[in-house]
Amino acid sequence: SGSSDPYCVIKVDNEVVARTATVWKSLNPFWGEEYTLRLPGDFHSLAVYVLDEDTIGQDDIIGKVSLSRQQILAEPRGEWGAEGRGLEGGTAWRRWAPTVFASAGIDSWLSLAPVHPDEEVQGEIHLELWVPGQGHPRVLRCHLIEAR
């Protein structure tokens, strides 16, 4: 049809913890939605699924981005960026800058991967993640910006 009705679902260990609004008739959706996720201490992975809402039948999965616990909790492998410090609502925070990402904090276009191995997927999602406070995170701020 030349367009999609995309939305995102955030899962922690395959459990849905957040869902964005649907952007109707768009191949380049902008969500700009931010979530505060409370992570269990023993979680294994966080995934963002991009889906195409279908008013008749089942929604189609466009693709996903997955991050392991090790990638998210890799503070010793990363560093805290000086420009990533701030004060929000009286709470100090620092953006996490793992070595696998080039910028301060995860603020990158990440390629979508197929959910099933035989599928071909194109597209990427602009995702920003950061851990407020210090030490190993129990809280993760997740900003789903846009896709293309």
Order of alpha helices (4+ residues) and beta strands (2+ residues): beta-beta-beta-beta-beta-alpha-beta-beta-beta-beta-beta
